[in-house]
């Protein structure tokens, strides 16, 4: 009888340990996903900024009316 009780206790403890390990793994994955999302958002903002800058310089090439005046020192 006591032998069966010890087996049940060890199975119960093993189940708790397994659940705790799974919970820790899930939390670590959630943190990793969150960090990757933050990196992706920062990269998307940088891409948007660079695309806007590219469009600005391309519009200068397409419109030759906008002349750049260079003054020489005399």
N, C-alpha and C positions, 0 to 999 in steps of 0.2 A: 504494500500500500504506500509506504513512504517512498519507495523507488519510483512509482508512477507519479507521485507528487513532485519529486525532483525533476523528472522529465518534463512535466507540464510547466514547471517554473523555468527551466532552461529554454524550452520552446518559446515561452512568453517573453523572456528576456531577449532571446535571439530575434523575435519578431519586432520588438521595440527598437533594438539596435538597427535592424534592417530598415525600418521606417525612418529612423533618424538619419541614416546615411542617404536614403533616397531624398529626404527633405533638404538636406544640405546640398545635394547634387542639383536639385531643382532651383534652389536659391542661387547657387553659383551660376547656373545657366541663365537665369533671369538677369543677374547683374551683368554678365557678359553680353547678352543681347542689348541691354540698355546702353552700355558703353559703345557698342558698335553702332547703334542708332544715332548716338550723339556725334560720333565721328562722321557718319554718313551725312548728317545734317550740316555739319561744318563744311564738309567737302562740297555739298550741293550749293551752299552759300558762296563758297569761293568760286565754283564753276559759274554761277550766275553773275558774280562780279566781273569775272574775266570775260564772259560773253558780252556783257554790257560795254566793257572797255574795248573789246574787239569791234563791236558794232560802231562805237564812236569813231575809231580810227578808220574803219572801212567807209563810213559816211564822208570822211574828209577826202578819201581817195576818189570817191564817186562824184563829189562836188568840187570841181576845180576852181569854182568861183571863190572859195575860201582860200585866199592867198596868205602865205606866211611872209611877213615883211621882216627882212633882216637888215638891220642898220649897221653900217660900217663906222668904225671909229675914225674920225678925221683929225 
